[in-house]
Structures are given as structure tokens and as C-alpha cells.
Amino acid sequence: MRDVSQSLSGWMRGTGPEGDIVLGSRIRLARNLKGIPFPGAATREQLKHVLQIAESIPPAMNSFAPVRLLRMAEVEVLERQLLVEEHLISPEHTKNTHAKGVILAKQDEVSVMINEEDHFRIQVFHPGLQLDGAWRLADTVDDAIEAQLDYAFDQERGYLTACPTNVGTGMRASVMLHLPALKLVNQVTHILGAVTKFGLAVRGLYGEGSDTQASIYQLSNQATLGMSEEGIIERLNRLTNQILEGERQAREYLLSPQNRLATEDRLYRSYGILTNARSISGQEAMALLSDVKLGVELGIITNVDANLLKQLIVLTRPAHLQKVMGQELPPEERDRLRASLIRDTLK
Amino acid sequence: MRDVSQSLSGWMRGTGPEGDIVLGSRIRLARNLKGIPFPGAATREQLKHVLQIAESIPPAMNSFAPVRLLRMAEVEVLERQLLVEEHLISPEHTKNTHAKGVILAKQDEVSVMINEEDHFRIQVFHPGLQLDGAWRLADTVDDAIEAQLDYAFDQERGYLTACPTNVGTGMRASVMLHLPALKLVNQVTHILGAVTKFGLAVRGLYGEGSDTQASIYQLSNQATLGMSEEGIIERLNRLTNQILEGERQAREYLLSPQNRLATEDRLYRSYGILTNARSISGQEAMALLSDVKLGVELGIITNVDANLLKQLIVLTRPAHLQKVMGQELPPEERDRLRASLIRDTLK
């Protein structure tokens, strides 16, 4: 079996500050070209024109090499799913692929979706809690593109975007948090419910409505109008740190003398199932990998690399699994091979 | 940790014919002394007299050495439970211990309860399906005792016993069956229900009303009147072989191409939990040990001795667990040490 982790984008393989809880930080900037309708209102010809204009972007991004532009219509269905599973494109970007594209740069730390909801959506991913660093990189990419193109910008309102909630900075900052202890002590709904009052949105690992079996949550700002990029980041940083504090307290609680045995029992049982099951669904795998990751970070389970568990959560998704196996597979066969991949990787 | 299996009686450590499914065979003979009321109707003095008479039995059983007579009142509570867990005495024999006793001989293959429901209950245990052998041994023990004592016997009705169902041969023959495959394919109730129509009784591992978490069932004849010992054994043997056939067919079904993956998955998950749990109840341990025993016998799980699993089912019962640990333990502590003993033993 080949080293599957090499197929993952850089931010997923790496770790960063608070990397035990914060899987990654993402900055997304929505940008549109002046004088061309937003993709939802544009003609097929206009969309095609945007994609042609986008071809001038890769040369401008030389300092983020290697840079490649993929036309979605030319990307195989399985490859599209891989990009979704690594968060490099949205699920919507795989459908209706006319004139859609994506630019990938800097070991996939940078992606630019073309003709998604906006003409361009610049995204930067960093491992761990690195919103500032991700923002600085996104800003540099944005400047490099802006030097080539003419953005739709209004002195009063800022960057113009297809959806009104993005008008202004056009920025969405988000963090991907692994909160297994808060979930175990039944506090996660309460705590995440509280942050929505501060204008933050909470989603599952794969966006709105996706399950949270793995105790992974995406936290991001809702609106951008009337706030600076720094203001958005500062607030998300502050709230993230409060949640981190809550997660760390919950972890201490799980290790307290009266809870330790039950915690060890729960996490080791998950490890036992994960290293012995012969067939496992994606959902169950995520839940068990989440438990084992917590077990390693609590110092209860040894001999397993916590970062490997974070990678396995993505590697055991259907498209990655099929890439590893080198073939398309029916669901039952996927469950069997998922179990096999996990056993081989953890042993 | 000492070799705990040495504390088990011989029939539990050993294996016999059909030993993968038949854990053991037992013959029990109910005998009473002429001229003394059955224990339920006897005075305390009369019961004491029976126990005094019983003291002449061990010397008569020299050929089954080593022989020892235990007076239940002098046996510690924990030791009484050990005898129950190894099936050498009944649970009732641990209560109201006045003038109760038990004679143990031949590495506990032979036990004689004194002043249980009858004055004497001679029991012989053999591993595997060996009803004939157990009956021959029981008959020899019976002859040796009868040479010393005067049994209550009626030419018409045979041996007189406290309970009318035992009148006649006074014999109960039973087999202890592990039927995990029949249980997995939901056929066990159907098949065992059928045998009760042939006058057999079905009980759990520890008698009437005890749970069948471990898929272990005791099968025995209900009545003895009007049948010879050989007739009783022949019928039980025949019905046991039919059940064995059913269990073997169910095992083949579990290994068939369309079921094999699900079977492997189920049994390996049980193994994974068993070898990783940090706290486990007696009931759950029995159920998981049963699964793993099946896994070993199906050739799915390797590196584990199936006989060890059979022993662990008894060794993880409360009294044995406390004997192994050398101390009395509260239930939560028992669950922790049970998990620990199982992990240490299986690894």
C-alpha cells in the first residue's frame, strides 16, 4: 500500500498552533470582475469569457508556484470529489461544470475557484490556528490577481459580491475545530449555540447540514459588511480561543479521577473496534477516529500519531478511498476497504 | 498474575469429543437413605445424622482420590460461590448451610452434595460430549456408596426422591452447549423449543432463569420414571447430535461467501472490544467471549486458544475474579479488573 498521506494537500498533512484542536484555518475572498454579471446572472458566453480572463492569473501567481489551472469540465468525476473532500472546491462546483475552473497553488494551500457563486473565490488554508498568516497570504494572492484584473469595487460598499452577505470585504474567515471532549460532556451544542449570537456560523466538516459524527465543526463569520478584515479575524480568533478553553477544560474533566476509567474505557473500545473491524461506514469511521485522536491527545492511547488520525478522516472518505485503491468501488466494497486501510495504517 | 486456570476443576480445563460446541456432560443421581425423611421434611437432628453418615463415604471412594468432604457451614462465602460458578454445587446449597456438605473427588470430576433436595446428589462431570463415560463413572461411585449405605429404593418405582420427577432412576443427564452460530442466525429459540417437546429441559449457563448472553445452554432430561439410565442417555445423545448438526450448519452458513464479511466483522469487533476495554460487566464479557470463541473455531481469529475462552467465561465470574485478585471487590472495581484479566490473558 502506498503512502496515501502524500495525496493530501499540504495544510492537511501539516500541523500548526493549537493543532490538537484546530485542524485548519481558512480565509476566503469573494471577488468579481467589473462590467460582467455575477455567474448566476451571466450568459454561457460571459462565463466562458471569465474563464478566459482567469487564464492570465497563473502567470501572475508565479511566486506561489507550482500553479495549475483545472477546467472542471475536463476533471474526472472522482478527481472532483477529491477536491471537495480536501475542501479545495465546494460541492456545488462539481455540478454544471460549464466554464467553471479552479487554480491550485503552493501545495494546494491556495485555491481560486472560477465561476462559483462569484467570478473568483480566493481561498487560503493553513494548518492549526493561523488566521492572521492565512489572511496575509490571501491578501498577497489578491494583490497579485488585482494587478492583472479589474475588480468590481464600490468606494462606499467595498467589494461587490453575488450574495449580499459577502459585500464589503468579501471575506469569510473560518476555523475547523475538533471538539470531542465538549461533545462527550454534552456541552458542544450549548457552547456553539452561544457563538452564533456573536454573528458566527457553525457547520459540520463538509459544510451546511453535514454530519458532526467526528466532532468536527467549522466556525466562520456570517457577514462582512461594515467590518475590516482584521476586525473579522480578531473576533473569530477571540471566540475560537474561548472555545479552545472550553474544550481543554472538558478534556481535564474527562481525566479527573472520577471520570478517567470511563474515559479510558470509551476511547480504548473505539480503538479496539477501529483496529479490528472488517467493514466500516464512513460515518462510523469518523466517529471512532475522533475518539482515538482524543485518546492520543489525552495521553491515554500511545503508539499512534494524532496527525495520522486527522488525515484518515479525509483519506477514508469515498473519493480518497477509491483513489488509494485505484478503482471505483460499490459502497459495500468501500466499507470493507475502508476498514482494511484503517487497520493497515494504525498497526 | 498466576495461572488462574489451575484453580478450575478438571472438566473445565479439559476438552472432549465435540468439545468446540459441547463444553461438558453431567450425570446427576439423586439418592436418599432408607428410614430418614427427605431433607425438606427432616429435623435439624436428622439432617445432622445424614451428614454424620456421609462421613463414611470418602473412605469408600478411595479409588477416586483425592477425596475431601466440605461442611458448607465451614466453607467461606467466597469459596461457596466458586463451587457454584464451577457447577459443583447448586446455588441453593450455599444458603441455610446447616448440615449441608459436599464431597469432591477425582479433580472435582465427582461431587456429592449432602442434604440438598435429596440426602445425596452424586454428580459426575466430563468435558465434551461424554454422557456414557460420565454415566459409567457415576454408576461406579454410586455402587461404592451403596456398598456402605442403605438407599431408599422401591422395587416398583425405583429410587425414591424428594421431587416426584426424579423418582425412578433418580438420574438427570445434561449437556452444556455453546450455540453462538444458531443464536446469530436467530434459530436457537426455534431449535431448543423443539427439543422440549421430547421431554428435555433447556436452561442458561447457571440454571433456570440465568441469562444466555454467552449463548451457552444446558439441556437435560425432565423426567426419569419409566426409563432406563441408558434410555435417558441415548435420547439426550441423539437430540444433542441433532442440535450439533444445526449449529455446524449455522456455522457453515456464517462462512458462506455472502455472509463471511459480516461474520468476520462482527467477531473481530468483539475481539477488539474485549482486548481493549478498560471496564466490562460479567454479562458483556460472556457475550464477547462467546463471539471470540466462535471466531477461533471458525478459523477467523487466530492466535487465541478456544479453550482459554471457555475458561475465561467462568474465571471472569465474580467469585473467581475475586479469588484471582486475592480480595473482595466492589462491583465497579470488579468490572475494571475483569477487563484487565481478559486483556492480560488474551495478549
Interface residues (C-beta under 8 A of the other chain):
Chain A: L261 A262 E264 D265 Y268 R269 Y271 G272 I273 L274 T275 N276 A277 R278 S279 E332 R336 A339
Chain B: L261 A262 E264 D265 Y268 R269 Y271 G272 I273 L274 T275 N276 A277 R278 S279 R336 A339
